[in-house]
Amino acid sequence: MKDYSAFKNTRRNFLSNIAMATAAQVVVSPLFANNTDKIYSATEITVGQVIDQFISEVPGGKLEKTVDTLKSGSLDMKVTGMVTTMFATVEVIKKTIALGANFIIAHEPTFYSHTDSTEWLEKDPTYEYKKTLLKENNITVWRCHDYIHKMSPDPVTMGVLKQMNWEDKMINKNPNLIQLTNQNLKEVIFSLKSKMSLDELRYIGNLTQPINKALFIPGAAGSQTHIAAIKMFKPDLLVCGEVEEWTTVEYVRDSRSKGDAISLILLGHIASEAPSATFILNWAKERYPNLLVKHIPAGNSLSFL
């Protein structure tokens, strides 16, 4: 879930960052540069050391307020194997156990709310089952959300652009603004479906409408961010992850009714941020070549008929 306020990055700051990037090239922070000499063996690495290493390579370092905390387990636990995923679902946990791994790094919450607070879930049978499964099998879960989104450019966003072959289509190297040419809405939809392996996509718009400028906002940035960005940048198309159907969706529909040529494509939250797990997978493999490191996809939670 890309919550742009999670590390004190307000909606105004988010929009300002995009605006500044349209006027000048984005200042890129080197992602984990000059740290490849730090190699560890599986017998000497703990969960806490892995987390500290990751945080040390993120610009700005440790956050005072963050949702990136342990959801189960211990910082002192010796790592036998590492799994990266979007969600630490029950199925992902079971597959982790079967691998002989004991450390899951997930991008999203484990216990059904952004902060993973669990007081309200006490005695809930699903929560108790999952908590017990983790505890009895000595599985540690760490959420890596705020730290990965703190990087510039955002590796999650860049991962989607790589999937779409949009890396060379950024406007002034801004990963949120994409220049498309000779494509209409239908062609963009089919391209997204093909390259992101999606069966269905929800959209608003005229399928024959030419698309020249697309605004890409992954995750669940919220309707105020979506609407303010549409107003500021006047894109032909907003491509985003997750929305409330009564906010951004209705704004786009009303905008079209008054004559604006704005379309909308909803990727779904998981599809729009799944590259987070791949980024951490590659990072971990480079840092810990002697450690079992696997990516277990959580998959799409929803099915379509």
N, C-alpha and C positions, 0 to 999 in steps of 0.2 A: 504494500500500500504506500504509494508515494504521498505522504502527508507533508506539505511544504512548510507547515508550522512546527514540525517535530523538532527541528534544531534551530528554532527562532528565525526561520526564514519566512517572513510574512508574505501574504498575497501581493502586497505592494512591492516588496523586494523582488519576488519572483518575476513580476511583470517588468520591473526596472532592469533586471538582469537580461531579459530577452531584448528589451529596447536598446540597451547599451550594446548588445551584441550585434544588432542590426546596423549600428553606426560604425562599429570597429570589429576587428577580428577578436574572437573569444580568447582570453588569456587562459591557456591550458596548463593545468597542474600536471606535472609528470606523474603518471600512475605507478607508484611503488618503484620509483627509479633508484638505481644504485643500491639495491638491497638483496640482490641475487646471491651474494656471498654468504647469506645466512641460511645454511642448510642444516637440517636436524635429522636424527634417526628416530624411529618410532619409539625406542626405549627411553628416550630422554625428554620427550615433549609432553607437557600437560595442557589441559584445556586453557588454563589461564595464560600460558606462554603463547599459545596460538592466537588468542584474542589480543593480547598485548602487542604481538608482532603486527597483526593486521592494523590495529589502531595507530601504531607508531608510524605507519606508512600512509596514513590518511592526512591530508593537509589540515592543519589546525589541531590535530591530536584529539585527546580525550574530551568528550562532551560532559558537561555537568548534569544536564537533564537529557535523558534519552530512553527510548523503549528497547534499546539494544542491551538486554540483560539476559541472565540465565533463566530459562523457564523450567529447568529440571537439572539435577546433577550437581557437580562440584567443579570449581576452578582447579582443584588439586588433582583431579582424576587424570591418570595417564591415558593418553589417546592410543587406542588400538587400531582405529580406523575412522575416517571422516566421511560424512555424507553431506552433500549440498542439495538443497531443494527449495522450492517456493513455499510450501507448507509442510510442517511436520505432522502429517496426517497419521492416523492409526496404521494405514497400509504402509506408509513410508517408514514408520517406526519398526514394523514387523520385518520389512525388507532389510532395514539396517541391522537388526538383530541377526537375521539369517546370514548376512555378510560377515559377521564377526566384528563389525564396527561399533563404536560407542559414543560418537560425537556427531551430532546433527547441527548444521548451520542452516537456518531457515530465514527467508526474507520477511515472511509475514507472521502474524500471531499464531500461537499454539492453542490458546484457550479462548478464542472466539470474541475478543475485543482488542482494540488497538494497544491498550496498555497491558494486556494479559492479566488484569486483576481477576482474582478467583474467589473472592469472598461471596459473591452472589451465586457462585456455582457449587457451593458446599452441599454435599449429599446428592448432587445431580449424577445420575448413573453413567452418562457418557463421559463427563469430566472425571469421575472417580475411576472409570475403566482406563482412560488414557493416562491419568496420573500414575496409577498402579502399574500399568504396562511399562512406563518409563522407569519407575523406581525399582521394580523387581528385576529389570534387566540392566540396571546401571547405565542408563542412557542419559547423557547430558545434551540439552538443547540450548543453543545460543541464537538469538535473533540478531541478524546483521541487516539493518534497515537504514537507520539514520546515517551511519558511517559511510555506506556505499553511495547514498544520495548526496552526501556532503562533498563528493569529489566533483571536479570540473575539468572536462565535461563529464556528466553523469554516465557511468559505465552501463547503467541499465538502459537509458535512452540510446546510447551509442550501440548497444547490442541489438536493439530493434532496427536501427538504421542499417546496421550491417546485414541483418536478415533480409531487409528490403532493397539492398543495394542503393541506399539513399545517402551514403556517406559523402559522395561527391556532389550531392544536390543541396547541401546546406546553404542557406543564405548567410553570407559573411561568416561561415563556419559555425553558425548557430544551430545546434541540434534540434531545436524546437520549431524552426522555420525551414520549410522544404520547398524548393523550386521544382515544379513538375511541368513538363511541356508535352504537348501532343497526346494528352491522355484525357479521357472523360471519366466521370464518376464510376461508371460500370467497369472500366478498365482498371481503375485504381482498386476497386473492391476485389476483382478477380485476381489481381496481382498480390494483394495482401493475403487472400485466402490460400493461394498457391505457395507463396514463399514462407508463410508462417504456419502452414499445415492446419488451416482452420476450415471446418466444415461449413459453418454459417457465419454471416456477419449481419448485424442490424445497422440500418442506415436511414437517413432522411435526405431526400434530394431527387433531382431529375437525373436519371442515369446517363443522359446524353450531355449533361452540363460539362463544359471544359474546365479542367482543374489546372490552375497555374501555380497558386501558392497554397500550401497546406500548413496548418498549425498542428504540431504533434505534442500532446500532453499526456504522458502515460500515467497509469495508476488511478488514484481517486483524488485528484487535486481539488475538486469541489466546484460547484456551479459558479460561485463568484469569480474564481480564477478563470474558468472557461469563458464566461460572459465578458469579463473585463478584457481578456486577451483578444476575443473576437472584435470588440469595439476598438481596441488599440491598433491591431494589425490587419484587420479587414481581410482575412483569408477567404479563399473560395471553399475551403474544406477544413473542418476540425476533425482530427483523428485522435481519439482519446481512449482511455481504458474503461473506467467505470463511471456511471452517472446515475443520479436519481431521475427517474423518468418524469418527475413533475417539475424539474428545474431546467437544466441545460437543454434537454430534449424539447420542452415546450417553448423555450426561448428561440431555439433554431426554427421551430415550426412557425412561430409568430413572425420571426424575421423574414422568412420566405414569403409569408402571406402579405407582407407589406412591400415586397418586391426585391428584397436582398438576395443575391446569388450566393448563399451560404449553404453548404451541405455538412452532414455529420456522419461519421463512421465510428461505431463502437467495437473495439477489439475485444473487450472483456479485460478484467483486471489481470488475470493470470497471464494471458498472452502478452499484454503490454509491459510486463515486468519480469517475465520468466528468465531473461538473460542475466539477471542478478546471480542466479545459482551457477551459471556457466562461468561468469567472471570469477567467482570465488573458487570454483573448481580449478580453473587454470592457475590462479594465484597459489592455491594450496599445493598443487602438483609441482609447481616450480620451487616452492619453499621447502617442501617435505617429500623429496623423491623416493624415500625409503618407506613412506607411510601409505597404507591403503587409502585412496581417496576416490570416491565415486559420486556421480550425480544420479539421484533418483528422482525423476519427474513426479510431481504430485498429480499431474494430469488436470483436465478440466472437471470441475465439480458438477457442472451442469451438462445434461444431454439434450439433444434436439430431435424432434420428430419432423 
